[in-house]
Amino acid sequence: MYKQALDRLQAVQSMSEKGECWDNAVQESFFATLKTEMGLSEAQWGRAQTRTEVFEWIEVFYNRRRRHSSLGYRSPTAFEEQAPIPN
């Protein structure tokens, strides 16, 4: 099913060597967080509804309110607001 979808979209599947978890670590972490915090399951919504829900989660919650340990437990928006402005 996945391969058929790739073929239909004329997309090329890209994979690293087996067991190479570091190639996509940032994206893997982000999508794991998204799926966990949104409670996503396969075929939960249609494509349009999924796009809307994911957009709202990223733009309203993840970037503006969710605290990130890598930013000193501040949201990305709060971190940017506190960053010094270069001259």
N, C-alpha and C positions, 0 to 999 in steps of 0.2 A: 504494500500500500504506500509506504514512504517513498520507495524507489519509483513507483508509478507517478506519484505527485511531482517528484523531481523531474522526471522525463516530460511530464505535461508542461511544466514551467520552463523547460529547457535549462534547468539548473544543474550545475556540476557538484557532486558530492565531494567534499574534501575531508580527509581523515589523516591524522598523523599515525605514527606507528602504534601498534597495540600497547596499551598500558601507559601511554604518554599523556598524563593528566594535566601537565603544566601548559600545554599549547593554548588552551582555552579557559584557563582558570578564572579569569575575571568574569567572563560571560557565564560560565557554568555557575559561579557563585550568585551572580545577579538573578539568573533565571530560577535557580533553586529557591532563592528568597521570594521572588515574585510568586512562584507556584505555591509555596508554603503559606505566605501571608495572605494571599488572595483565596486560598483554598481551591485552587484550580484542579479540575479533573478533566480528562479527555472528553471532548464533545459536550461540554457543559452548556455552551452557548453557540450560537451561529457566529460566522466570521465577523459580521458587522458589530454585534454586541461584544464579542471578545475584544475587538480593536478599541471600542469605546471604554470598556472596563479597564483594560491595560493602560490606555492613555491616561485615564483619570487616576489610576493608582500611581503611575510614575509622576505625573505633573502635579497632582494635588497632594499626595501623601509622601511618596519616596523622596522627591526633591525638596519639598517644603516643610514637612513635619517630622519625618522619620529620622531618628538620631543614628548617626554612623560612628562606630568606634574609631575608625580611621581619621575622623574629623574632630576628635576630642568629645565625642558624644553630642555633637551639634548637628543640626540638619544642614544639608548643602547650602540652603538659602542663608541660614544664620552664619555659616562659615564664610560665605562670600561677603556678607555685610560687614563682618569683623576684619576682613583682610585689608591690609594697608593698600592705599591707592598709590601707584607709582607716580613720581613727578614727571 
